[in-house]
Amino acid sequence: MVGRPRSPREVERRFWRAVAAGLNTQDAARAAGVSHTKGGAWFVQAGGMSPMRLAEPSARYLSMPEREDIAVWRGHLSVREIARRLGRAPSTICRELARNTAPHGRGYRASTAQASADARASRPKGSRLAEHQRLREYVQNHLGGPARWSPEQIARRLVADFPHDEDMRISHEAIYQALYVQGRGHLRRDVAACLRTGRAVRRPRRRGGARPVRPRIPAELLISERPPEVADRAVPGHWEGDLIIGKDSRSAVGTLVERSTRFVILLHLPADHGAAAVRDAIAAAIVTLPTALRRSLTWDQGIELAQHAQLKIDTNLDIYFCDPHSPWQRGSNENTNGLLRQYLPKGTDLSVHTREDLAAVAAGLNGRPRKTLHWRTPAEALNDLLSTPQPDNGVATST
């Protein structure tokens, strides 16, 4: 039937399909044929997470068009003829009419029948966090406080911490729903601010266009000249580094991340983050490590590492530089910097943090279970390296 209106559920499903495809809420609302205000309301109410399955409804159930046909034909066709035309069993049509025909002569209406079917199909289930207090407390304690684990880290670590307790299980998606989706809470709202993003709703991923690159570093120091052993993370001792900048670029904290273990060292730069200060801070941190943990350092093309030649002399580190505008080439470091912003927010004065403060933050990061380490912590991974001698190019057991 041409021009017949779609059911609200079908429209909303079209909206969420558009969001899943990467459209923003305004474009997704336009694609679904609703106002951007309506689309925005759906998005906020669901916390940026689709509340319905995005696949087409199963053919097992009557669809809205079929119900509209039943409403049109009901007055002059028999139940068997309607069933024949729709390719359904007569019992299906009888059951539909008996369930959804209004009393007192108001008859059968397709929109009312569809709304009733949608309400029955939702069947909301109780939240695991609402039913299990010990699980809820574990999740809240590790989302907030000094730990600030991600929902996925919590979900994975539960298996390791409670291997024989099936009640202590929850998926990371269920944790996100408890934080984001209205009516699915059961977690304190303030712990949402402890997420890495600090957002109260999910946002669609966006991909920016490629930027032009203009190399400024000698070719022999570019990341393309870095040995293959660095890229595959098989050999420890290769580091990635960067600065995170404070308010008005007046303060900074340096970050060093070991590629194979993701172990983090933070550099205290309260008053000066020029080239000489950064060189000295890196050297002071690196020379305390075993020789086998001092192999290379990969940095971006910032002027703060202008004294890289002297740094190599001081530490015996091979220095390499990423291509311009290519932060993914220091993926471990970029991920760590994102985690650090939970402790050192953008737009704040970083000079107020003492050396002891930064040591505590680093300890928190090194104590987080990591997916890439099979849910071990960086501290555990580094300790394994330090306690396991490797004759060729491994790590010594002592400094």
DALIN-V530322 format. One record per residue. N is the residue number from 0. SS is DSSP state (helix for helix, strand for strand, loop for the rest). PHI is phi in whole degrees, -180 to 180 (* if undefined). D_CENTER is the distance of its C-alpha to the mean C-alpha in whole Angstrom. Layout:
# DALIN-V530322
N;SS;PHI;D_CENTER  N;SS;PHI;D_CENTER
This chain:
# DALIN-V530322
0;loop;*;43  1;loop;-77;42  2;loop;83;41  3;loop;-78;40  4;loop;-70;37  5;loop;-79;34  6;loop;-71;32  7;helix;-55;30  8;helix;-67;28  9;helix;-66;28  10;helix;-64;27  11;helix;-65;24  12;helix;-63;23  13;helix;-64;24  14;helix;-60;22  15;helix;-70;18  16;helix;-63;19  17;helix;-66;20  18;helix;-63;16  19;helix;-64;15  20;loop;-80;17  21;loop;106;15  22;loop;-75;18  23;loop;-75;18  24;helix;-64;19  25;helix;-66;23  26;helix;-68;23  27;helix;-65;21  28;helix;-64;24  29;helix;-63;27  30;helix;-65;26  31;helix;-85;26  32;loop;82;29  33;loop;-124;29  34;loop;-71;29  35;helix;-66;26  36;helix;-66;26  37;helix;-65;26  38;helix;-61;23  39;helix;-64;21  40;helix;-65;22  41;helix;-58;21  42;helix;-64;17  43;helix;-69;18  44;helix;-62;19  45;loop;-92;17  46;loop;66;14  47;loop;79;13  48;loop;-120;12  49;loop;-61;16  50;loop;-87;18  51;loop;-140;20  52;loop;-70;20  53;loop;-89;20  54;loop;-71;23  55;loop;-62;27  56;loop;-57;28  57;loop;-64;30  58;loop;-69;34  59;loop;-64;35  60;loop;-107;35  61;loop;-66;37  62;loop;-96;35  63;helix;-61;36  64;helix;-59;38  65;helix;-65;40  66;helix;-66;41  67;helix;-67;42  68;helix;-65;44  69;helix;-60;46  70;helix;-63;46  71;helix;-72;48  72;helix;-84;50  73;loop;-57;51  74;loop;-74;54  75;loop;-135;56  76;loop;-122;55  77;loop;-75;55  78;helix;-60;52  79;helix;-66;53  80;helix;-70;53  81;helix;-61;49  82;helix;-62;48  83;helix;-63;50  84;helix;-66;48  85;helix;-89;45  86;loop;72;45  87;loop;-116;44  88;loop;-75;46  89;helix;-56;49  90;helix;-64;47  91;helix;-64;44  92;helix;-69;46  93;helix;-60;48  94;helix;-65;45  95;helix;-64;43  96;helix;-68;46  97;helix;-68;47  98;helix;-79;44  99;helix;-121;43  100;strand;-83;47  101;strand;-74;47  102;loop;-75;50  103;loop;61;54  104;loop;75;54  105;loop;-82;50  106;strand;74;50  107;strand;-104;46  108;loop;-121;44  109;helix;-64;41  110;helix;-65;38  111;helix;-67;39  112;helix;-64;39  113;helix;-68;35  114;helix;-62;34  115;helix;-65;36  116;helix;-66;34  117;helix;-63;31  118;helix;-65;31  119;helix;-69;32  120;helix;-72;29  121;helix;-65;27  122;loop;39;28  123;loop;-62;25  124;loop;-101;25  125;loop;-67;25  126;loop;-78;21  127;helix;-62;21  128;helix;-69;20  129;helix;-73;23  130;helix;-91;26  131;loop;-125;25  132;helix;-64;25  133;helix;-64;25  134;helix;-65;21  135;helix;-61;20  136;helix;-66;22  137;helix;-62;20  138;helix;-63;17  139;helix;-63;18  140;helix;-66;19  141;helix;-91;16  142;helix;-74;14  143;loop;-102;17  144;loop;66;20  145;loop;-75;20  146;loop;-72;17  147;loop;53;14  148;loop;-75;12  149;loop;-81;8  150;helix;-56;9  151;helix;-69;8  152;helix;-60;11  153;helix;-63;13  154;helix;-60;13  155;helix;-73;14  156;helix;-71;17  157;helix;-57;18  158;helix;-65;20  159;helix;-74;21  160;helix;-79;23  161;loop;-132;24  162;loop;-64;25  163;loop;-115;28  164;loop;-116;27  165;loop;-69;25  166;loop;-69;25  167;loop;-93;22  168;loop;-139;19  169;loop;-161;16  170;loop;-83;13  171;helix;-67;10  172;helix;-66;10  173;helix;-66;13  174;helix;-67;12  175;helix;-61;10  176;helix;-63;13  177;helix;-66;15  178;helix;-91;14  179;helix;-100;13  180;loop;-87;16  181;loop;-62;20  182;loop;84;22  183;loop;-122;19  184;loop;-71;19  185;loop;74;21  186;loop;-118;18  187;loop;-59;20  188;helix;-65;18  189;helix;-70;18  190;helix;-75;16  191;helix;-61;13  192;helix;-68;14  193;helix;-85;13  194;loop;-65;9  195;loop;-57;8  196;loop;-78;8  197;loop;71;11  198;loop;-92;11  199;loop;-94;13  200;loop;-139;12  201;loop;-77;9  202;loop;-121;10  203;loop;-64;11  204;loop;-71;10  205;loop;-125;13  206;loop;-121;15  207;loop;-83;18  208;loop;-73;21  209;loop;-69;23  210;loop;-101;25  211;loop;-67;28  212;loop;-115;28  213;loop;-135;31  214;loop;-60;32  215;loop;-121;34  216;loop;-102;34  217;loop;-53;36  218;helix;-58;35  219;helix;-70;36  220;helix;-105;33  221;strand;-75;30  222;helix;-61;27  223;helix;-65;29  224;helix;-93;32  225;loop;-71;30  226;loop;-61;31  227;helix;-58;29  228;helix;-62;29  229;helix;-72;26  230;helix;-66;24  231;loop;-88;24  232;loop;60;23  233;loop;-76;26  234;loop;-110;28  235;loop;-75;27  236;loop;103;28  237;strand;-103;26  238;strand;-117;24  239;strand;-118;22  240;strand;-140;23  241;strand;-169;22  242;strand;-115;23  243;strand;-107;21  244;strand;-103;23  245;loop;-91;24  246;helix;-59;26  247;helix;56;29  248;helix;59;28  249;loop;-93;30  250;loop;-143;28  251;strand;-158;26  252;strand;-131;24  253;strand;-87;24  254;strand;-126;22  255;strand;-125;22  256;strand;-129;20  257;strand;-79;22  258;loop;-69;21  259;loop;-82;21  260;loop;-109;21  261;loop;64;18  262;loop;-70;21  263;strand;-110;20  264;strand;-122;24  265;strand;-107;24  266;strand;-104;27  267;strand;-86;29  268;strand;-131;30  269;loop;-72;31  270;loop;-122;34  271;loop;-150;33  272;loop;-127;31  273;loop;-77;33  274;helix;-61;34  275;helix;-68;36  276;helix;-65;34  277;helix;-67;31  278;helix;-57;34  279;helix;-65;35  280;helix;-67;32  281;helix;-64;30  282;helix;-61;34  283;helix;-62;34  284;helix;-77;31  285;helix;-71;31  286;loop;-69;35  287;loop;-81;34  288;loop;-91;32  289;loop;-58;34  290;helix;-57;36  291;helix;-71;34  292;helix;-99;30  293;loop;-126;32  294;loop;-114;31  295;strand;-153;29  296;strand;-137;27  297;strand;-111;25  298;strand;-130;25  299;loop;-83;24  300;loop;-93;28  301;loop;-78;28  302;helix;-71;31  303;helix;-66;30  304;helix;-110;31  305;loop;-62;34  306;loop;-97;36  307;helix;-65;34  308;helix;-64;38  309;helix;-67;39  310;helix;-62;36  311;helix;-64;36  312;helix;-64;40  313;helix;-70;39  314;helix;-117;36  315;loop;64;37  316;loop;-85;33  317;strand;-79;33  318;strand;-106;31  319;strand;-132;29  320;strand;-123;28  321;loop;-70;25  322;loop;-68;26  323;loop;-59;25  324;loop;57;22  325;loop;-130;20  326;helix;-64;18  327;helix;-66;16  328;helix;-74;19  329;helix;-121;18  330;helix;-61;15  331;helix;-63;15  332;helix;-70;16  333;helix;-63;14  334;helix;-63;11  335;helix;-65;14  336;helix;-61;15  337;helix;-64;11  338;helix;-65;11  339;helix;-64;15  340;loop;-66;15  341;loop;-68;14  342;loop;-98;18  343;loop;-124;19  344;loop;-62;18  345;loop;-62;19  346;loop;77;23  347;loop;-113;24  348;loop;-81;27  349;helix;-80;26  350;helix;-71;29  351;helix;-74;30  352;loop;-87;28  353;loop;-78;30  354;helix;-59;30  355;helix;-68;30  356;helix;-60;27  357;helix;-68;25  358;helix;-64;26  359;helix;-67;24  360;helix;-64;21  361;helix;-60;21  362;helix;-63;22  363;helix;-63;19  364;helix;-68;17  365;helix;-74;19  366;loop;-99;19  367;loop;-87;16  368;strand;-67;15  369;strand;-121;13  370;helix;-58;12  371;helix;-68;14  372;helix;-102;17  373;loop;58;17  374;loop;68;16  375;strand;-84;19  376;strand;-94;19  377;helix;-57;19  378;helix;-63;23  379;helix;-66;24  380;helix;-65;23  381;helix;-67;25  382;helix;-62;28  383;helix;-62;28  384;helix;-65;29  385;helix;-68;31  386;helix;-99;33  387;loop;-123;33  388;loop;-64;36  389;loop;-129;36  390;loop;-64;39  391;loop;-83;38  392;loop;-139;35  393;loop;-84;33  394;loop;-105;33  395;loop;-70;36  396;loop;-84;36  397;loop;-145;38  398;loop;-88;38
